[in-house]
Amino acid sequence: MSKRQGYAGLAALMAAVVLICGGIYLGVGAVKDKPPVRTPAAAAPVWIGTWSAAPVGVAPLVTAPGIPSGRDGRSVRNVVHTSIGGTAARVTVSNLFGTLPLRISGVSLAVRAGDDGPDAVRGTLRPVTFDRAPGATVAPGGQLVSDPVVLRIPYDSDLLVTVHTSAPGGPVTSHPHARQTSYLADGDHTREEAGDAYTMETRAWHHVTAVDVLTSQARGAVVAVGDSITDGVSSTPDTNRRWPDVLADRLAGRYGVLNEGISGNRLLSHDRGPSTLDRLDRDVLSRSGARTVIVAIGINDVLRAPYATTGDGVVTGLTDLTRRAHAHGLRVIGTTLLPCGGHPRCTPAAETERVRVNAAIRSGGIFDAVVDFDRALRDPYAPHRLSPVYDSGDHLHPSDAGYARMGASVDTKAL
């Protein structure tokens, strides 16, 4: 069960501690130099998400064959990228898809040294506690939010969230297709700044689904929800070139940008994770500081047999999503579906439904604002296809240039 509500008073206390005890912060030269974010001086510090990843399913915790999930004695050093900074952080660990209690004996948080590898910036590693205890047990289907960790969190930088499981915990909740290398080690190495023990690699995030920061500078969080195109499939690994990353760079620490994309996800039916409508509360509405949601979903609904649906069905689902988000006070920005001509599943019938969905989105009757990804990336001489410069080669997922174009297409004033 989430403990976010229980920390309201503690957050205020932490803010005072941070202001008084400036000596415990990192030195200016320890992390990337970033321009300050200008906000009203009277702004009170609040918890806002700086990074997130939707839990998708279960996956082996290791790359080597024959070793079970949740093997006791293993440490996972997850590399996550911040979109805003703050004076403290808290970490969410999940056992959503676990069938046994997840016994965590240690968690740590640190700023990563450099742009690759598992080493931490010297002096930044902090133990993470839960109810002031160094370990915790997460029930099957549950999650826990840590106590606040006092640490200067820079924006547009990498954090190391290391989790050690001391006992077998069954299937491990993970997010595959992370497009980010994280690291594995035998034994408990959560307290080590040096990454020498982390001799194995993984391209999935394990256990960790969110990092929030305590900040008086950011204005809130923008949640991007979608499928593999939001997840960043086909972008260059370890470079943070997904379109939400590009948007975060443009916002320069003023808003947290949370990526809740799942490869293969659909708006209406379950496939590679719960449908977007079913996971809306968990992955969007409950995100810390969420103010705006950007919705980029629906192409798999019209492409993927045997559950392909009509464009009218997608429009109905998008309208329901917007209604629910409005009920929670969120602004909703919708995006048109990208061209898919040339992809094996993009039949003439599927193309007809895609065009129908885009026409409804552009009409202005569903969302508060629209980002026209279709027009931004399509080939002007063959509008049913991606422009070659924006095509990764599979005629469905964008290239790095395509993702950059998408991130640049969002009107930041509409947020």
Steps between C-alpha positions, in 0.01 A plus 500: 500500500631848412618716786495829312222648713683420818792723411327836470624620838836339456545673165459839664751403768741374238474830314606686812786259560616544143504879530693494827739215438640608167831342589373153422436580136725408214769741397427710195761318296373152587220495244416659168474877513144603415348848479271577792127466448330831581183472706321727749694524826191414703451158337475223761686174437282213378554147373509474120601205285835528324503150345265206463457177307181300475520147643434264211537142619751254637845430368809307605725716714816383327641458154659161568283190436395263771486752785151557644325834531542671834815303580609576854813705541473701180525879464349694212640847429227671297607803297222759472505847345361806676284767339494740798718550804433540869637499851378152596366191329280198566489171313206272415566126487239268352403135529197546277548179306661300777340186636704494823597771750799701374760517777729796451797518734656818367445792263728792421484815292790686340587732215678315220854599410530577131272384221563127523591228745376418853724738701350766728619854550711494813311615807152465349401146596220490755320205662127488430270399785137398537333605825857573614600137447774402251290221351140432413261232384272586210184291478406334171322757286617785722751783507681707761620859498821565689576756766642829368870490418681832549717545193541768239342350189612667175270509202598350163732257675515131584423349839595155624220324688646177634279227645624189681272201555622268772256215440323348200193705424350330199431685174655845481292800392686675221484738207665350190607709200655753734749615233731547796776276631476415869729273700496181707725366773510195726481595866394816676685791340239767563738708717792502255566809289739311275330277245770233476269226628238567231633267232169418326265721300127514438282710269200496736412692815425272795294571814514882465209684337534864610730760651352821640689809611421769755513830314379857513615572144311265268137581421371144481533188289403415144414131458550348154290185462518282194644195328844407361531836325484675837709225661773590251536170316750546213671800665873469564557330838662692786449840335155609628365579155138398553260780414409563868874545568518760225202679655665488844815660357289782357326558832839525678386396844177702510279189476565139581445277196392146585511230233219248544535334161474122464611324185204327337247674723143559382239746608213254524629146551773325693816419308848525652361656810160628604315722255560872528151552638554232763837640612402867487450536876824321583734645238361849441249632754704391802832648382640761739435855386325396178338798328486401135480170313610460139315208342672319211313172471278314256714377211525146640123492543448536125803295391524193716283197425302317624372782721524788254224748560337776300602861501168584662585267787833674551332842497253385763787374715696822465193700597456286812867545591469877471187503716674306776811717489287817514325361808842500669579854388748410226537676168494252211700539180440245225726402213413371156604149400818476296500373140565128465504440124745223409462315831362146453202562728410833343237366262268727303228427755728596790605817318136597459444468875819694581388788278158494666657525847724789394209690350310472827804612701557802276134600526566627851219310665706261710802674655589839645777535239646292219855420387494389137776240492355363175556823307836561665651166393318389186651497154346795311509296178348189660300618805413145607870434568764641731748733338817297433709724726260434788458124438704254707465253214199297613252762368332531841751618759686830458875543475689721743430788263132408505488499879678835506239638260220367722644655816546830318138493375344535845391856570638555849257786556215248467626321811 
